[in-house]
């Protein structure tokens, strides 16, 4: 590792090593980004490149702080499922930074092998939560880039059946040793508790920065308590 930059070492530790260490120590996590809304924590899960961090940056710009990026630990707190704070930064491509990052945000390079930047909203980092917060929703994010969706200019949310939600979230978990039977059983029970207690919705996002305010409004309306 001689000559490896501090930025690269930090990225490897935070975003690759620690999630696997948590799994080894019996604490499971989703490959998800989360923000704190007035209605509780909303988590965004999905494959790489679907826009989870971009969406979180849009929420942060609107005053909803980032709770985690890449790794979201979910645990039981007082009979409820809660999201454990990770760190307030986001890893974003240059075009996203140009579109969404305020000048007051602190920036650093993620790693020597990528052009991504790590952004921290300093005012939100100062008040970063230190205790777990209630988890309100999990959204499976799909960015609409296929030609079949070119006419869709507004975001769309649909409830995901529990069986489909379970299988989708199973793909977004961290496992250090896939031959560890006890760990796999524990993780499957953990996912079962999540999908039976937290609504999991599919969130379809237009492939356009200009659509982000509408996406925020749609998500906030969806997770607001019903009368």
LINZILIN-V316893 format. One record per run of one state. SS is the DSSP state (~ for helix, > for strand, _ for the rest). FROM is the first residue (numbers start at 1). TO is the last residue. If there is no record, write none. Layout:
SS FROM TO
SS FROM TO
//
This chain:
_ 1 5
~ 6 24
_ 25 28
> 29 30
_ 31 31
> 32 37
_ 38 39
> 40 45
_ 46 51
~ 52 61
_ 62 65
> 66 68
_ 69 71
> 72 77
_ 78 79
> 80 84
_ 85 88
> 89 92
_ 93 93
~ 94 100
_ 101 105
> 106 109
_ 110 116
> 117 120
_ 121 121
~ 122 126
_ 127 132
> 133 144
_ 145 146
~ 147 149
_ 150 155
> 156 159
_ 160 161
~ 162 170
_ 171 172
> 173 173
_ 174 180
~ 181 197
_ 198 198
> 199 206
_ 207 208
~ 209 223
_ 224 227
//
